[in-house]
């Protein structure tokens, strides 16, 4: 009588032999599946190197999706100065990309004498109230 352990070993060896014999076909199927998944995730959009590097560096999110909004864009990617500042904010404040972009934007608005709500801080500025 063959023990359960021996049956499991024989079954495992049989599976290993089957995989070994069919390895080329399995590899071809895996490559096809991998290509389809990659194309689905990228939605078939080909980005230039600048935007691809920005995506790999983490400068994208669900709210700021580089892959779907920059197809056929001829620019070299995002602004290097802004990327460096946002990366510093992400590292120093330990925040995600969207929060770092928000902090960066508030800083830029403040530097240009604009309040966080978009209103000018210049005392000479004239605004009209809307109801």
C-alpha positions in Angstrom: 0.0 0.0 0.0 1.3 3.4 -1.0 1.2 6.1 1.6 -0.5 9.5 1.1 2.9 11.2 1.2 4.3 9.0 -1.6 1.1 9.7 -3.7 1.6 13.5 -3.2 5.3 13.2 -4.2 4.4 11.2 -7.3 1.7 13.7 -8.3 4.1 16.6 -7.8 6.7 14.9 -9.9 4.1 14.2 -12.6 3.1 17.9 -12.6 6.7 19.0 -12.8 7.3 16.6 -15.7 4.3 17.9 -17.5 5.4 21.5 -17.0 8.9 20.6 -18.2 7.5 19.0 -21.4 5.1 21.9 -22.1 7.5 24.7 -21.0 7.7 26.4 -24.4 4.0 26.5 -24.8 3.5 27.8 -21.3 6.1 30.5 -21.9 4.4 31.6 -25.1 1.1 31.8 -23.3 2.6 33.7 -20.4 4.2 36.2 -22.8 0.8 36.7 -24.6 -1.0 37.2 -21.3 1.7 39.6 -20.0 1.5 41.6 -23.3 -2.3 41.8 -23.1 -2.2 42.9 -19.5 0.4 45.5 -20.1 -1.5 46.9 -23.1 -4.7 47.0 -21.1 -3.0 48.8 -18.2 -1.3 51.3 -20.6 -4.5 51.5 -22.7 -2.3 51.3 -25.8 -1.0 54.8 -25.3 2.6 55.4 -26.2 4.2 58.2 -24.2 7.5 59.9 -25.0 10.5 59.2 -22.7 10.0 62.3 -20.6 6.5 61.3 -19.4 7.4 57.7 -19.1 10.3 58.6 -16.8 7.9 60.9 -14.8 5.5 58.0 -14.3 8.3 55.7 -13.2 9.5 58.3 -10.7 6.1 58.4 -9.1 4.8 61.7 -10.5 1.4 60.4 -11.3 -1.8 59.5 -9.4 -5.4 58.7 -10.0 -6.1 62.5 -9.8 -3.1 63.4 -12.0 -3.0 60.6 -14.6 -0.1 61.1 -17.0 -0.6 58.0 -19.0 -4.2 58.9 -20.2 -3.8 62.6 -20.7 -0.5 63.0 -22.5 -0.8 60.8 -25.6 1.0 62.4 -28.5 2.3 65.2 -26.3 5.5 66.5 -27.8 6.9 68.0 -24.5 9.8 66.4 -22.7 7.7 65.6 -19.6 6.9 67.6 -16.5 8.9 70.7 -15.5 12.2 69.7 -13.9 12.2 72.5 -11.3 8.7 71.7 -10.2 9.4 68.0 -10.1 12.5 68.5 -7.8 10.5 70.8 -5.4 7.6 68.3 -5.3 10.0 65.4 -4.7 11.6 67.4 -1.8 8.2 68.0 -0.3 7.2 64.4 -0.6 10.4 63.3 1.2 10.5 66.0 3.9 6.8 66.0 4.8 6.3 62.3 4.0 3.2 62.9 1.9 2.0 61.4 -1.3 2.2 62.9 -4.7 -1.2 64.7 -4.7 -0.6 66.2 -1.3 2.9 67.4 -2.3 1.4 69.0 -5.5 -1.2 70.8 -3.3 1.5 72.1 -0.9 3.7 73.2 -3.9 0.7 75.0 -5.5 -0.1 76.8 -2.3 3.6 77.9 -2.0 3.6 79.1 -5.7 0.4 81.0 -5.2 1.7 82.6 -2.0 4.9 83.6 -3.8 2.8 85.4 -6.4 0.7 87.2 -3.8 -2.4 85.0 -4.3 -4.4 83.5 -1.4 -5.0 79.7 -1.3 -8.6 80.3 -2.4 -7.4 82.1 -5.5 -8.1 85.7 -4.4 -5.4 88.2 -5.0 -3.7 89.5 -1.8 -2.7 92.8 -3.5 -4.5 95.7 -1.7 -4.9 97.5 -5.0 -6.7 94.5 -6.6 -10.4 95.1 -7.4 -12.7 92.1 -7.2 -16.5 91.9 -7.7 -18.7 90.0 -5.4 -20.9 87.5 -7.0 -24.1 86.3 -5.3 
